[in-house]
Amino acid sequence: MTESSTTSEYGVLGVRGVDFTLERFAPAPDLAGLVERHWVVSWALPPGRRASVTLLPHPCVNVVLDRGNLAIAGVGRERFTYPYAGEGRVFGVKFRPGAFLPFLGEPVSSITDVTMPASRLWGRPADELAAAMTGPVPELIERAEAFLRARWPEPDPHVVLVGGIVAALLRDRSTSRVEDVVERFGIAPRTLQRLFARYVGVSPKWVLRRYRLHEAAARLAEEQDRPWAEVAAELGYFDQSHFIRDFTAAIGLTPVAYAQACRRHQEPVSA
């Protein structure tokens, strides 16, 4: 995670990289104001074997190429499991939180929990791009970036403001409540809520909780014998029952059960 990041590198649940490879690529500098990164998940399983990966999504819109289809995936509030077999890959462009509204032209909350064909927004050129997205990863990135440059929107100062707020929610442990955001950025609570509904698609409270749960899940997967209460306290959860409730609702297992599943290298959840 760099100083300019507005999302973490967490979100894959369980022990990572067992049956698949996840690669991340920085966008071209002229696109970095709106694009967080490009990503590729690839796998090659022996015949007859099946696997899956479970994700806890970021507060971001992604443009995803999967099995030849180009789709726009709005912010997903629930975890989901992607099954795979044989050999394949999925390519994606992850936009910064709030940064897709200038492309979409309407509140991002309108596509929260929605995955739609990219042609619904961009028409036939999106289908033509999907057909052309073959070959090595650098070529995929080059074609995707050229497509976005041709449709690059006018600057929107609200995107910069939202990005700054989201970065604080991600990195600053002193920002543990929405009230802290209101005070730090001098924004009225209702204005902040409306700004996030329009630009991010979810509330600032949701973003804060999701980032803390991303980090909690990652730490429990990497340090499986570490007391979960210690992890919770470090992340600003001083009410242990509150942490257990939030973690279990998002992950599908209690912190203890999740750590045990990771220790056994088992799929920790299924959506």
RONU-807962 format. One record per residue: residue number from 0; residue in three letters; x, y, z of N, C-alpha, C in turn. Coordinates in Angstrom, 2 decimals. Layout:
R   i  aa     n_X     n_Y     n_Z    ca_X    ca_Y    ca_Z     c_X     c_Y     c_Z
R NUM Ala       X       Y       Z       X       Y       Z       X       Y       Z
...
This chain:
R   i  aa     n_X     n_Y     n_Z    ca_X    ca_Y    ca_Z     c_X     c_Y     c_Z
R   0 Met    0.85   -1.19    0.00    0.00    0.00    0.00    0.88    1.24    0.00
R   1 Thr    0.71    2.13   -0.97    1.51    3.34   -1.06    0.78    4.50   -0.40
R   2 Glu    1.49    5.63   -0.30    0.89    6.81    0.33   -0.31    7.32   -0.45
R   3 Ser   -0.35    7.03   -1.75   -1.47    7.51   -2.58   -2.63    6.52   -2.63
R   4 Ser   -2.49    5.38   -1.97   -3.53    4.34   -2.04   -4.80    4.78   -1.34
R   5 Thr   -5.92    4.41   -1.94   -7.20    4.60   -1.28   -7.88    3.26   -1.00
R   6 Thr   -7.20    2.16   -1.33   -7.66    0.83   -0.95   -6.47    0.03   -0.46
R   7 Ser   -6.74   -0.98    0.36   -5.68   -1.84    0.86   -5.42   -2.96   -0.14
R   8 Glu   -4.48   -3.83    0.19   -4.23   -5.01   -0.63   -4.89   -6.24   -0.02
R   9 Tyr   -5.75   -6.01    0.96   -6.48   -7.11    1.59   -7.82   -7.33    0.87
R  10 Gly   -8.53   -8.35    1.31   -9.85   -8.62    0.74  -10.05  -10.06    0.32
R  11 Val   -8.92  -10.78    0.06   -9.01  -12.21   -0.22   -9.02  -12.94    1.12
R  12 Leu  -10.05  -13.72    1.37  -10.19  -14.38    2.66   -9.45  -15.71    2.68
R  13 Gly   -8.96  -16.07    3.87   -8.26  -17.33    4.03   -6.78  -17.20    3.71
R  14 Val   -6.11  -18.32    3.57   -4.69  -18.35    3.23   -4.56  -18.11    1.74
R  15 Arg   -3.81  -17.08    1.37   -3.80  -16.62    0.00   -2.82  -17.39   -0.87
R  16 Gly   -3.12  -17.40   -2.19   -2.18  -17.90   -3.17   -2.00  -19.40   -3.19
R  17 Val   -2.98  -20.15   -2.68   -2.84  -21.59   -2.64   -3.07  -22.19   -4.02
R  18 Asp   -4.15  -21.80   -4.69   -4.49  -22.38   -5.98   -4.53  -21.33   -7.10
R  19 Phe   -4.17  -20.11   -6.81   -4.26  -19.06   -7.82   -3.15  -18.04   -7.57
R  20 Thr   -2.94  -17.19   -8.55   -1.97  -16.10   -8.45   -2.68  -14.78   -8.64
R  21 Leu   -2.42  -13.83   -7.75   -2.99  -12.49   -7.86   -1.84  -11.51   -8.11
R  22 Glu   -1.92  -10.79   -9.22   -0.92   -9.78   -9.55   -1.58   -8.42   -9.64
R  23 Arg   -0.84   -7.39   -9.20   -1.35   -6.02   -9.26   -0.38   -5.16  -10.05
R  24 Phe   -0.95   -4.20  -10.81   -0.13   -3.34  -11.67   -0.59   -1.90  -11.51
R  25 Ala    0.36   -1.00  -11.34    0.03    0.42  -11.22   -0.47    0.95  -12.55
R  26 Pro   -1.41    1.89  -12.52   -1.86    2.49  -13.77   -0.84    3.49  -14.31
R  27 Ala   -1.02    3.89  -15.55   -0.19    4.96  -16.11   -0.39    6.22  -15.28
R  28 Pro    0.65    7.05  -15.12    0.54    8.23  -14.26   -0.62    9.16  -14.61
R  29 Asp   -0.94    9.29  -15.89   -2.02   10.20  -16.25   -3.41    9.67  -15.89
R  30 Leu   -3.50    8.39  -15.53   -4.79    7.80  -15.13   -4.90    7.59  -13.63
R  31 Ala   -3.81    7.82  -12.91   -3.75    7.44  -11.50   -4.69    8.25  -10.61
R  32 Gly   -5.17    9.37  -11.08   -6.10   10.15  -10.28   -7.43    9.46  -10.09
R  33 Leu   -7.82    8.60  -11.04   -9.11    7.90  -10.96   -8.95    6.39  -10.85
R  34 Val   -7.85    5.84  -11.37   -7.64    4.39  -11.37   -6.68    4.03  -10.25
R  35 Glu   -7.10    3.12   -9.37   -6.24    2.66   -8.27   -5.17    1.69   -8.77
R  36 Arg   -5.60    0.69   -9.55   -4.66   -0.30  -10.07   -5.37   -1.21  -11.06
R  37 His   -4.57   -1.97  -11.78   -5.05   -3.10  -12.59   -4.72   -4.37  -11.81
R  38 Trp   -5.50   -5.42  -12.03   -5.23   -6.67  -11.33   -5.54   -7.86  -12.24
R  39 Val   -4.83   -8.94  -12.00   -5.04  -10.17  -12.76   -5.01  -11.34  -11.79
R  40 Val   -6.04  -12.17  -11.83   -6.07  -13.44  -11.10   -5.95  -14.55  -12.14
R  41 Ser   -5.00  -15.44  -11.96   -4.81  -16.55  -12.91   -4.67  -17.86  -12.17
R  42 Trp   -4.98  -18.94  -12.85   -4.90  -20.26  -12.23   -4.69  -21.33  -13.31
R  43 Ala   -4.15  -22.46  -12.89   -3.97  -23.63  -13.75   -4.07  -24.86  -12.86
R  44 Leu   -5.24  -25.46  -12.84   -5.49  -26.63  -12.00   -5.43  -27.91  -12.83
R  45 Pro   -5.01  -29.00  -12.23   -5.00  -30.28  -12.95   -6.42  -30.73  -13.28
R  46 Pro   -6.57  -31.57  -14.29   -7.90  -32.05  -14.69   -8.66  -32.67  -13.52
R  47 Gly   -9.92  -32.33  -13.42  -10.78  -32.90  -12.38  -10.76  -32.16  -11.07
R  48 Arg   -9.85  -31.23  -10.91   -9.78  -30.50   -9.65  -10.52  -29.17   -9.76
R  49 Arg  -11.24  -28.82   -8.71  -11.94  -27.55   -8.66  -11.52  -26.80   -7.41
R  50 Ala  -11.58  -25.48   -7.47  -11.22  -24.65   -6.32  -12.09  -23.40   -6.33
R  51 Ser  -11.93  -22.56   -5.31  -12.68  -21.32   -5.25  -11.91  -20.32   -4.41
R  52 Val  -12.23  -19.06   -4.61  -11.64  -17.99   -3.81  -12.79  -17.12   -3.30
R  53 Thr  -12.72  -16.75   -2.03  -13.76  -15.93   -1.43  -13.21  -14.53   -1.16
R  54 Leu  -13.98  -13.54   -1.55  -13.55  -12.15   -1.48  -14.49  -11.32   -0.63
R  55 Leu  -13.93  -10.35    0.06  -14.70   -9.34    0.77  -14.40   -8.03    0.05
R  56 Pro  -15.33   -7.55   -0.79  -15.00   -6.47   -1.72  -14.62   -5.14   -1.06
R  57 His  -13.86   -4.36   -1.82  -13.51   -2.99   -1.45  -14.65   -2.04   -1.83
R  58 Pro  -14.61   -0.82   -1.32  -15.63    0.18   -1.71  -15.27    0.82   -3.06
R  59 Cys  -15.09   -0.03   -4.06  -14.62    0.42   -5.37  -15.48   -0.18   -6.47
R  60 Val  -15.54    0.52   -7.59  -16.09   -0.03   -8.82  -14.95   -0.65   -9.61
R  61 Asn  -15.20   -1.82  -10.18  -14.23   -2.50  -11.03  -14.81   -2.72  -12.42
R  62 Val  -13.97   -2.60  -13.42  -14.32   -3.07  -14.76  -13.58   -4.39  -14.95
R  63 Val  -14.33   -5.45  -15.23  -13.79   -6.81  -15.16  -13.98   -7.54  -16.48
R  64 Leu  -12.90   -8.17  -16.95  -12.96   -9.04  -18.11  -12.87  -10.47  -17.63
R  65 Asp  -13.93  -11.23  -17.83  -14.00  -12.62  -17.36  -14.65  -13.47  -18.44
R  66 Arg  -13.90  -14.45  -18.91  -14.40  -15.37  -19.94  -14.91  -14.62  -21.19
R  67 Gly  -14.18  -13.58  -21.56  -14.51  -12.84  -22.76  -15.58  -11.78  -22.60
R  68 Asn  -16.16  -11.66  -21.42  -17.21  -10.68  -21.17  -16.67   -9.52  -20.34
R  69 Leu  -16.98   -8.31  -20.76  -16.55   -7.12  -20.03  -17.73   -6.58  -19.23
R  70 Ala  -17.53   -6.44  -17.92  -18.62   -6.02  -17.04  -18.16   -4.90  -16.12
R  71 Ile  -19.13   -4.14  -15.64  -18.89   -3.13  -14.61  -19.48   -3.66  -13.32
R  72 Ala  -18.64   -3.81  -12.31  -19.07   -4.34  -11.02  -19.10   -3.21  -10.01
R  73 Gly  -20.31   -2.87   -9.54  -20.43   -1.86   -8.51  -19.91   -2.37   -7.18
R  74 Val  -19.90   -1.51   -6.18  -19.43   -1.90   -4.85  -20.29   -3.07   -4.35
R  75 Gly  -19.64   -4.14   -3.95  -20.35   -5.29   -3.40  -20.30   -5.26   -1.88
R  76 Arg  -21.45   -5.27   -1.25  -21.47   -5.18    0.21  -21.30   -6.53    0.90
R  77 Glu  -21.55   -7.62    0.17  -21.45   -8.96    0.75  -20.24   -9.69    0.19
R  78 Arg  -19.72  -10.63    0.96  -18.65  -11.48    0.44  -19.20  -12.36   -0.68
R  79 Phe  -18.32  -12.76   -1.56  -18.77  -13.67   -2.61  -17.67  -14.66   -2.94
R  80 Thr  -18.06  -15.81   -3.43  -17.11  -16.87   -3.77  -17.09  -17.09   -5.28
R  81 Tyr  -15.88  -17.14   -5.84  -15.70  -17.36   -7.27  -15.11  -18.75   -7.48
R  82 Pro  -15.88  -19.67   -8.06  -15.34  -21.02   -8.31  -14.57  -21.06   -9.63
R  83 Tyr  -13.55  -21.91   -9.70  -12.79  -22.00  -10.94  -12.21  -23.40  -11.08
R  84 Ala  -11.90  -23.74  -12.32  -11.31  -25.04  -12.65  -10.50  -24.87  -13.92
R  85 Gly   -9.71  -25.90  -14.25   -8.92  -25.84  -15.48   -7.90  -24.72  -15.44
R  86 Glu   -7.84  -23.97  -16.53   -6.86  -22.88  -16.67   -7.59  -21.62  -17.09
R  87 Gly   -7.23  -20.50  -16.50   -7.89  -19.27  -16.88   -7.35  -18.06  -16.15
R  88 Arg   -7.94  -16.91  -16.45   -7.57  -15.68  -15.77   -8.71  -14.68  -15.84
R  89 Val   -8.70  -13.75  -14.91   -9.65  -12.65  -14.87   -8.83  -11.37  -14.76
R  90 Phe   -9.16  -10.39  -15.58   -8.46   -9.11  -15.59   -9.41   -8.02  -15.11
R  91 Gly   -8.89   -7.10  -14.31   -9.74   -6.04  -13.82   -9.05   -4.69  -13.72
R  92 Val   -9.85   -3.64  -13.81   -9.41   -2.28  -13.54  -10.16   -1.81  -12.30
R  93 Lys   -9.44   -1.53  -11.24  -10.05   -1.08   -9.99   -9.96    0.44   -9.93
R  94 Phe  -11.11    1.09   -9.85  -11.15    2.54   -9.73  -11.08    2.95   -8.27
R  95 Arg  -10.56    4.13   -8.03  -10.51    4.63   -6.66  -11.94    4.85   -6.15
R  96 Pro  -12.15    4.71   -4.84  -13.48    4.98   -4.30  -13.94    6.38   -4.69
R  97 Gly  -15.12    6.47   -5.26  -15.66    7.75   -5.69  -15.28    8.18   -7.08
R  98 Ala  -14.32    7.48   -7.69  -13.75    7.95   -8.96  -14.49    7.46  -10.19
R  99 Phe  -15.50    6.61  -10.03  -16.19    6.12  -11.21  -17.39    6.99  -11.57
R 100 Leu  -17.85    7.83  -10.65  -19.02    8.65  -10.95  -18.85    9.50  -12.21
R 101 Pro  -17.69   10.13  -12.44  -17.55   10.92  -13.67  -17.74   10.10  -14.95
R 102 Phe  -17.45    8.81  -14.91  -17.72    7.95  -16.06  -19.19    7.54  -16.11
R 103 Leu  -19.74    7.23  -14.94  -21.11    6.71  -14.87  -22.14    7.79  -15.14
R 104 Gly  -21.91    8.99  -14.60  -22.84   10.09  -14.83  -24.08   10.06  -13.97
R 105 Glu  -24.10    9.22  -12.95  -25.22    9.15  -12.01  -24.68    8.61  -10.69
R 106 Pro  -25.46    8.71   -9.60  -24.94    8.24   -8.31  -24.43    6.81   -8.38
R 107 Val  -23.26    6.59   -7.81  -22.67    5.25   -7.82  -23.52    4.29   -6.99
R 108 Ser  -24.31    4.81   -6.06  -25.21    3.94   -5.30  -26.21    3.23   -6.20
R 109 Ser  -26.42    3.75   -7.43  -27.36    3.09   -8.35  -26.83    1.76   -8.84
R 110 Ile  -25.52    1.51   -8.70  -24.98    0.21   -9.13  -24.35   -0.55   -7.96
R 111 Thr  -24.60   -0.11   -6.72  -24.13   -0.89   -5.57  -24.76   -2.27   -5.59
R 112 Asp  -23.95   -3.30   -5.42  -24.38   -4.70   -5.46  -24.88   -5.13   -6.85
R 113 Val  -24.50   -4.38   -7.88  -24.93   -4.68   -9.25  -23.71   -4.94  -10.12
R 114 Thr  -23.78   -5.98  -10.94  -22.80   -6.21  -12.00  -23.54   -6.17  -13.32
R 115 Met  -23.10   -5.30  -14.21  -23.82   -5.12  -15.48  -22.85   -5.15  -16.65
R 116 Pro  -23.34   -5.50  -17.84  -22.45   -5.47  -19.01  -21.90   -4.07  -19.23
R 117 Ala  -20.63   -3.98  -19.56  -20.04   -2.66  -19.80  -20.70   -1.95  -20.97
R 118 Ser  -21.28   -2.73  -21.87  -21.96   -2.13  -23.03  -23.18   -1.31  -22.61
R 119 Arg  -23.70   -1.55  -21.43  -24.84   -0.75  -20.97  -24.44    0.70  -20.76
R 120 Leu  -23.18    0.92  -20.42  -22.69    2.29  -20.24  -22.02    2.80  -21.51
R 121 Trp  -21.19    1.96  -22.13  -20.34    2.43  -23.22  -20.75    1.92  -24.59
R 122 Gly  -21.82    1.13  -24.67  -22.31    0.69  -25.96  -21.41   -0.31  -26.65
R 123 Arg  -21.52   -0.33  -27.98  -20.81   -1.31  -28.79  -19.29   -1.26  -28.60
R 124 Pro  -18.68   -0.08  -28.40  -17.22   -0.07  -28.19  -16.76   -0.94  -27.02
R 125 Ala  -17.60   -1.11  -26.02  -17.21   -1.98  -24.90  -17.13   -3.44  -25.36
R 126 Asp  -18.06   -3.87  -26.21  -18.01   -5.23  -26.73  -16.80   -5.41  -27.64
R 127 Glu  -16.47   -4.36  -28.39  -15.30   -4.44  -29.27  -14.02   -4.52  -28.44
R 128 Leu  -13.98   -3.78  -27.32  -12.82   -3.87  -26.45  -12.69   -5.28  -25.88
R 129 Ala  -13.82   -5.86  -25.42  -13.78   -7.21  -24.86  -13.22   -8.21  -25.87
R 130 Ala  -13.62   -8.09  -27.12  -13.15   -9.01  -28.16  -11.66   -8.84  -28.42
R 131 Ala  -11.14   -7.62  -28.18   -9.73   -7.35  -28.45   -8.83   -7.66  -27.26
R 132 Met   -9.42   -7.98  -26.11   -8.63   -8.17  -24.88   -8.08   -9.58  -24.81
R 133 Thr   -7.09   -9.85  -25.64   -6.38  -11.14  -25.62   -4.89  -10.85  -25.61
R 134 Gly   -4.11  -11.86  -25.25   -2.67  -11.70  -25.29   -2.08  -11.45  -23.92
R 135 Pro   -0.82  -11.03  -23.88   -0.12  -10.81  -22.60   -0.76   -9.69  -21.79
R 136 Val   -0.53   -9.73  -20.49   -1.12   -8.74  -19.59   -0.75   -7.30  -19.97
R 137 Pro    0.50   -6.99  -20.31    0.80   -5.60  -20.69   -0.06   -5.08  -21.83
R 138 Glu   -0.43   -5.97  -22.76   -1.29   -5.55  -23.86   -2.71   -5.30  -23.38
R 139 Leu   -3.19   -6.11  -22.44   -4.51   -5.88  -21.87   -4.57   -4.51  -21.20
R 140 Ile   -3.52   -4.21  -20.43   -3.48   -2.92  -19.73   -3.44   -1.77  -20.73
R 141 Glu   -2.63   -1.91  -21.76   -2.51   -0.85  -22.77   -3.86   -0.59  -23.45
R 142 Arg   -4.58   -1.65  -23.81   -5.87   -1.47  -24.49   -6.92   -0.87  -23.55
R 143 Ala   -6.93   -1.36  -22.31   -7.90   -0.82  -21.35   -7.64    0.66  -21.07
R 144 Glu   -6.37    1.02  -20.94   -6.05    2.42  -20.65   -6.35    3.31  -21.85
R 145 Ala   -6.11    2.84  -23.05   -6.45    3.63  -24.24   -7.96    3.85  -24.32
R 146 Phe   -8.73    2.83  -23.97  -10.20    2.94  -23.97  -10.65    4.01  -22.97
R 147 Leu  -10.06    3.99  -21.78  -10.44    4.97  -20.76  -10.00    6.38  -21.14
R 148 Arg   -8.83    6.52  -21.71   -8.37    7.85  -22.12   -9.33    8.49  -23.12
R 149 Ala   -9.86    7.68  -24.01  -10.78    8.20  -25.02  -12.10    8.67  -24.41
R 150 Arg  -12.35    8.28  -23.17  -13.61    8.64  -22.49  -13.34    9.37  -21.18
R 151 Trp  -12.14    9.94  -21.07  -11.72   10.54  -19.80  -12.61   11.74  -19.47
R 152 Pro  -13.15   11.78  -18.26  -14.08   12.86  -17.91  -13.37   14.14  -17.48
R 153 Glu  -14.15   15.20  -17.37  -13.63   16.47  -16.85  -13.32   16.31  -15.37
R 154 Pro  -12.36   17.08  -14.86  -12.02   16.99  -13.43  -13.22   17.30  -12.55
R 155 Asp  -13.32   16.59  -11.45  -14.40   16.79  -10.48  -13.76   16.94   -9.10
R 156 Pro  -13.83   18.13   -8.51  -13.16   18.33   -7.21  -13.70   17.43   -6.10
R 157 His  -14.93   16.98   -6.23  -15.49   16.10   -5.21  -14.78   14.74   -5.18
R 158 Val  -14.27   14.30   -6.34  -13.54   13.04   -6.39  -12.28   13.14   -5.54
R 159 Val  -11.60   14.27   -5.62  -10.39   14.48   -4.83  -10.73   14.52   -3.34
R 160 Leu  -11.80   15.20   -2.99  -12.22   15.29   -1.59  -12.56   13.91   -1.04
R 161 Val  -13.36   13.16   -1.78  -13.74   11.82   -1.34  -12.51   10.93   -1.21
R 162 Gly  -11.58   11.04   -2.15  -10.37   10.24   -2.09   -9.56   10.53   -0.84
R 163 Gly   -9.49   11.80   -0.46   -8.77   12.16    0.75   -9.43   11.61    2.00
R 164 Ile  -10.75   11.64    2.02  -11.47   11.10    3.18  -11.28    9.58    3.27
R 165 Val  -11.39    8.90    2.14  -11.25    7.44    2.14   -9.83    7.05    2.55
R 166 Ala   -8.83    7.80    2.09   -7.44    7.51    2.47   -7.28    7.64    3.98
R 167 Ala   -7.94    8.63    4.59   -7.86    8.78    6.05   -8.53    7.60    6.74
R 168 Leu   -9.66    7.14    6.22  -10.34    5.98    6.80   -9.47    4.73    6.70
R 169 Leu   -8.69    4.64    5.64   -7.84    3.47    5.42   -6.63    3.46    6.33
R 170 Arg   -5.95    4.61    6.48   -4.63    4.61    7.10   -4.57    5.18    8.51
R 171 Asp   -5.46    6.09    8.84   -5.34    6.84   10.08   -6.13    6.17   11.20
R 172 Arg   -5.42    5.56   12.16   -6.09    4.87   13.26   -6.84    5.84   14.19
R 173 Ser   -6.49    7.13   14.15   -7.21    8.09   14.97   -8.58    8.41   14.40
R 174 Thr   -8.80    8.03   13.14  -10.11    8.20   12.51  -10.88    6.90   12.71
R 175 Ser  -11.58    6.80   13.83  -12.27    5.56   14.17  -13.78    5.69   14.16
R 176 Arg  -14.27    6.92   13.95  -15.72    7.16   13.91  -16.03    8.16   12.81
R 177 Val  -17.27    8.16   12.34  -17.68    9.13   11.33  -17.54   10.54   11.88
R 178 Glu  -17.77   10.71   13.20  -17.63   12.03   13.82  -16.21   12.57   13.65
R 179 Asp  -15.21   11.68   13.64  -13.83   12.10   13.44  -13.63   12.68   12.04
R 180 Val  -14.31   12.08   11.06  -14.24   12.58    9.68  -14.88   13.96    9.59
R 181 Val  -16.03   14.10   10.21  -16.75   15.38   10.20  -15.86   16.49   10.76
R 182 Glu  -15.22   16.19   11.88  -14.38   17.20   12.53  -13.11   17.49   11.71
R 183 Arg  -12.48   16.45   11.21  -11.20   16.63   10.50  -11.38   17.36    9.19
R 184 Phe  -12.45   17.05    8.45  -12.62   17.64    7.12  -13.61   18.80    7.10
R 185 Gly  -14.23   19.10    8.23  -15.13   20.24    8.30  -16.36   20.09    7.43
R 186 Ile  -16.89   18.89    7.39  -18.07   18.59    6.56  -19.25   18.24    7.46
R 187 Ala  -20.41   18.80    7.18  -21.60   18.49    7.95  -21.95   17.01    7.76
R 188 Pro  -22.45   16.34    8.80  -22.75   14.90    8.70  -23.66   14.55    7.52
R 189 Arg  -24.70   15.32    7.30  -25.61   15.00    6.19  -24.92   15.19    4.84
R 190 Thr  -24.10   16.21    4.74  -23.35   16.43    3.50  -22.41   15.26    3.23
R 191 Leu  -21.74   14.79    4.27  -20.82   13.65    4.14  -21.57   12.41    3.68
R 192 Gln  -22.73   12.15    4.27  -23.52   10.97    3.89  -23.96   11.07    2.43
R 193 Arg  -24.43   12.25    2.02  -24.88   12.42    0.63  -23.71   12.28   -0.34
R 194 Leu  -22.55   12.82    0.04  -21.37   12.74   -0.81  -20.96   11.29   -1.03
R 195 Phe  -20.95   10.50    0.03  -20.57    9.09   -0.10  -21.62    8.29   -0.86
R 196 Ala  -22.90    8.56   -0.63  -23.93    7.85   -1.38  -23.80    8.12   -2.88
R 197 Arg  -23.49    9.35   -3.22  -23.41    9.71   -4.64  -22.12    9.20   -5.28
R 198 Tyr  -21.00    9.37   -4.59  -19.71    9.08   -5.22  -19.17    7.68   -4.92
R 199 Val  -19.37    7.18   -3.71  -18.79    5.89   -3.33  -19.81    4.76   -3.47
R 200 Gly  -21.06    5.04   -3.14  -22.10    4.02   -3.25  -22.45    3.37   -1.93
R 201 Val  -21.66    3.64   -0.89  -21.90    3.13    0.46  -21.56    4.25    1.44
R 202 Ser  -21.90    4.06    2.70  -21.70    5.11    3.69  -20.27    5.15    4.20
R 203 Pro  -19.83    6.29    4.77  -18.48    6.33    5.34  -18.30    5.34    6.48
R 204 Lys  -19.34    5.10    7.26  -19.26    4.11    8.33  -19.00    2.72    7.76
R 205 Trp  -19.66    2.41    6.66  -19.46    1.11    6.01  -18.01    0.97    5.54
R 206 Val  -17.47    2.02    4.92  -16.10    1.99    4.43  -15.13    1.76    5.58
R 207 Leu  -15.31    2.50    6.67  -14.42    2.36    7.82  -14.47    0.94    8.37
R 208 Arg  -15.66    0.40    8.54  -15.79   -0.96    9.08  -15.18   -1.98    8.12
R 209 Arg  -15.41   -1.82    6.82  -14.88   -2.79    5.86  -13.36   -2.81    5.87
R 210 Tyr  -12.72   -1.65    5.92  -11.27   -1.62    5.94  -10.71   -2.25    7.21
R 211 Arg  -11.35   -2.03    8.34  -10.88   -2.63    9.58  -11.06   -4.15    9.55
R 212 Leu  -12.16   -4.62    8.97  -12.39   -6.06    8.89  -11.45   -6.72    7.88
R 213 His  -11.12   -6.01    6.79  -10.10   -6.51    5.86   -8.80   -6.80    6.61
R 214 Glu   -8.39   -5.83    7.41   -7.12   -5.97    8.11   -7.19   -7.04    9.18
R 215 Ala   -8.32   -7.12    9.88   -8.48   -8.15   10.91   -8.40   -9.54   10.29
R 216 Ala   -9.09   -9.75    9.18   -9.08  -11.06    8.52   -7.67  -11.41    8.04
R 217 Ala   -6.96  -10.41    7.50   -5.61  -10.67    7.02   -4.67  -11.04    8.16
R 218 Arg   -4.77  -10.34    9.27   -3.89  -10.64   10.40   -4.17  -12.01   10.99
R 219 Leu   -5.44  -12.37   11.10   -5.78  -13.68   11.65   -5.36  -14.81   10.71
R 220 Ala   -5.34  -14.53    9.40   -4.89  -15.55    8.44   -3.38  -15.71    8.48
R 221 Glu   -2.67  -14.60    8.70   -1.21  -14.64    8.69   -0.62  -15.03   10.05
R 222 Glu   -1.29  -14.64   11.12   -0.81  -14.90   12.48   -1.89  -15.69   13.22
R 223 Gln   -2.03  -16.96   12.85   -3.20  -17.72   13.24   -3.29  -18.03   14.73
R 224 Asp   -2.18  -17.92   15.45   -2.19  -18.20   16.88   -2.30  -16.93   17.71
R 225 Arg   -2.42  -15.80   17.06   -2.48  -14.54   17.78   -3.88  -14.34   18.37
R 226 Pro   -4.00  -13.88   19.60   -5.33  -13.66   20.21   -6.13  -12.65   19.40
R 227 Trp   -7.35  -13.04   19.03   -8.15  -12.15   18.20   -8.52  -10.86   18.94
R 228 Ala   -8.64  -10.92   20.26   -8.98   -9.72   21.02   -7.88   -8.67   20.91
R 229 Glu   -6.64   -9.12   20.79   -5.51   -8.21   20.62   -5.59   -7.51   19.27
R 230 Val   -5.94   -8.29   18.24   -6.10   -7.72   16.90   -7.23   -6.70   16.91
R 231 Ala   -8.34   -7.05   17.54   -9.50   -6.16   17.58   -9.15   -4.83   18.23
R 232 Ala   -8.42   -4.88   19.34   -8.05   -3.66   20.06   -7.14   -2.78   19.21
R 233 Glu   -6.20   -3.39   18.51   -5.29   -2.62   17.66   -6.04   -1.89   16.55
R 234 Leu   -7.15   -2.45   16.11   -7.91   -1.87   15.01   -9.01   -0.92   15.49
R 235 Gly   -9.03   -0.65   16.79   -9.98    0.32   17.31  -11.28   -0.26   17.81
R 236 Tyr  -11.37   -1.57   17.91  -12.55   -2.22   18.47  -12.31   -2.45   19.97
R 237 Phe  -12.89   -1.61   20.78  -12.72   -1.76   22.22  -13.88   -2.50   22.87
R 238 Asp  -14.91   -2.75   22.09  -16.05   -3.58   22.52  -15.91   -4.91   21.80
R 239 Gln  -15.49   -5.95   22.54  -15.21   -7.24   21.89  -16.45   -7.86   21.27
R 240 Ser  -17.60   -7.70   21.90  -18.82   -8.27   21.34  -19.17   -7.58   20.01
R 241 His  -18.88   -6.29   19.93  -19.11   -5.55   18.69  -18.22   -6.09   17.57
R 242 Phe  -16.96   -6.34   17.90  -16.03   -6.89   16.91  -16.49   -8.27   16.43
R 243 Ile  -16.85   -9.14   17.36  -17.31  -10.49   17.00  -18.53  -10.40   16.09
R 244 Arg  -19.44   -9.51   16.42  -20.66   -9.37   15.62  -20.34   -8.89   14.20
R 245 Asp  -19.51   -7.85   14.09  -19.17   -7.32   12.77  -18.38   -8.35   11.95
R 246 Phe  -17.40   -8.99   12.59  -16.56   -9.96   11.90  -17.38  -11.14   11.39
R 247 Thr  -18.22  -11.68   12.25  -19.02  -12.85   11.89  -20.00  -12.52   10.77
R 248 Ala  -20.61  -11.33   10.83  -21.56  -10.94    9.78  -20.88  -10.81    8.43
R 249 Ala  -19.67  -10.26    8.41  -18.97  -10.03    7.15  -18.28  -11.28    6.62
R 250 Ile  -17.64  -12.05    7.51  -16.81  -13.18    7.09  -17.58  -14.50    7.05
R 251 Gly  -18.57  -14.63    7.94  -19.34  -15.86    7.99  -18.89  -16.83    9.05
R 252 Leu  -17.82  -16.50    9.77  -17.30  -17.30   10.86  -16.88  -16.37   11.99
R 253 Thr  -16.86  -16.87   13.21  -16.31  -16.09   14.31  -14.80  -15.94   14.11
R 254 Pro  -14.17  -14.98   14.76  -12.71  -14.84   14.63  -11.94  -16.11   14.95
R 255 Val  -12.36  -16.82   15.99  -11.68  -18.06   16.38  -11.84  -19.13   15.30
R 256 Ala  -13.05  -19.31   14.81  -13.29  -20.32   13.78  -12.57  -19.98   12.48
R 257 Tyr  -12.51  -18.69   12.16  -11.81  -18.27   10.94  -10.32  -18.58   11.04
R 258 Ala   -9.70  -18.24   12.17   -8.28  -18.52   12.36   -8.00  -20.02   12.29
R 259 Gln   -8.90  -20.83   12.85   -8.72  -22.28   12.82   -8.81  -22.81   11.39
R 260 Ala   -9.75  -22.28   10.60   -9.88  -22.70    9.21   -8.63  -22.33    8.42
R 261 Cys   -8.08  -21.14    8.68   -6.85  -20.72    8.00   -5.69  -21.62    8.40
R 262 Arg   -5.63  -22.02    9.67   -4.56  -22.88   10.14   -4.59  -24.22    9.41
R 263 Arg   -5.77  -24.69    9.07   -5.92  -25.96    8.36   -5.86  -25.80    6.85
R 264 His   -5.66  -24.55    6.39   -5.64  -24.25    4.97   -6.95  -24.68    4.30
R 265 Gln   -8.04  -24.54    5.03   -9.34  -24.86    4.48   -9.98  -23.60    3.93
R 266 Glu  -10.90  -23.76    2.96  -11.69  -22.65    2.49  -12.49  -22.12    3.70
R 267 Pro  -12.25  -20.88    4.15  -12.84  -20.44    5.40  -14.32  -20.14    5.34
R 268 Val  -14.80  -19.76    4.18  -16.22  -19.42    4.07  -16.70  -19.83    2.68
R 269 Ser  -17.98  -19.83    2.51  -18.56  -19.95    1.18  -19.75  -19.02    1.12
R 270 Ala  -19.88  -18.32    0.01  -20.94  -17.32   -0.11  -22.26  -17.97   -0.48
